[in-house]
Amino acid sequence: SSHFCFQGQSAQVGELSLQGSTVEVMPPSSALRRLNVITHGVLASGASTHVRGPSVRTVAASDEYRPSRVLFTGGAGFIGSNTLIHMVQTYPDVTFVCLDNLSEGSCMANLDPIKGATNFVFVQGNIASEATVRLVMEKHKVDTVMHFAAQSHVDRSFVRPIIYSDTNVMGTAVLLKVAHEMGVGRFMHISTDEVYGESLGEPRDENAHFLPGNPYSASKAGAECLVRGYLESFNMPIVIVRPNNIYGPRQFPEKLIPKFTLRLARKQRLPLHGGGHSKRFFLFVQDAAEAFDVVLRRGVPGEAYNIGAPEGSEKSVKEVALALLPYFGLDASSKDEVLETFPDRPKNDANYAIVSTKLRALGWSPRVSFDDGLKRTVEWYLANLSHWGAVDEALKADNSGAAA
């Protein structure tokens, strides 16, 4: 079968069939861990502008970076699969080798749109295994790395912090080491706006200090410290992206919008941790994918780029819950019957406001409003209710795994 979904259990070692695509399975090195990840794209035409403080320099369109053989980590997860689909379909002359260990949050069904693509190869393996990474990169003559793989469920990071460092920090360390030794032409590191910590004052630009507020964001900040070390030591051609909160189709239903959507479809109440007052800027996954594409080709090595959501996209958890009610024949008058308050997580940052002027200077801007993106997302989940298989555990009010 070409339809595999995994929620914590490891797959047998063997060969997976995806019709025309090539699929390999690497022997697991120690326990397989989740490579949760990250996104879809349109390049703007013309020259791109690089902004650094008061100075500006322009990169001609003819000088855009053009990859040939890309190692794409975490491509079976949410953001990764959406981005990988875009890249494979947009650049048929570029080979994309997806490395994912197919644990929680990954789903081979996420990659159904490209399962017959001749420029797509899937490899099951762990990014924390140097032997696996080296074998894959050498075999496929990789010249570019797009590193999306990560543990990203914040609630779980409070009770299982070690696996976040194992994947997010050690996995990044392995990739950097092998990529440096092989002399790749570009390494894209996917970070997060959460490394800045909550923005209680002015929105953060790329020069803001890191003040991570939970074990997940601390592990992502740690990974960026490694990235910075390779930049300073070896002048590696690395670009970094720090997106706002991404949502859209193919997201595992432990996260806010798919969880609330599927709970409403089951006529279950919506859990608001801490009353649902914390806010996030919501960036649709297609916009995010387009941003990753632009930065890979037009970004200046050594630079970081914030990916900010469109105007009007800052919403509290409660506001998101209320926005979902009409899709199920409910309105705000039903909120007392539908919404339920639960104790908050140990630390819940108020919001993450960022400035994405540098990226906009490269020719990108978000195109999907929150209302339009929410509609697309809800419609996708209602049309794909069986996509993830059994999701009862993920849909629990508290799925942090504290009892495990």
Secondary structure, 3 states (H helix, E strand, C coil): CCCCECCCCCCCCCCCCECCEEEEECCCCCCCCCCECCCCCCCCCCCEEEEECCEEEEECHHHCCCCCEEEEECCCCHHHHHHHHHHHHHCCCCEEEEEECCCCCCEHHHHHHHCCCCCEEEEECCCCCHHHHHHHHHHCCCCEEEECCECCCHHHHCCCHHHHHHHHHHHHHHHHHHHHHHCCCEEEEECCHHHHCCCCCCCECCCCCCCCCCHHHHHHHHHHHHHHHHHHHHCCCEEEEEECEEECCCCCCCCHHHHHHHHHHCCCCEEEECCCCCEEEEEEHHHHHHHHHHHHHHCCCCCEEEECCCCCCEEEHHHHHHHHHHHHCCCHHHHHHHEEEECCCCCCCCCCCECCHHHHCCCCCCCCCHHHHHHHHHHHHHHCCCCCCCCCCCCCCCCCCCCC
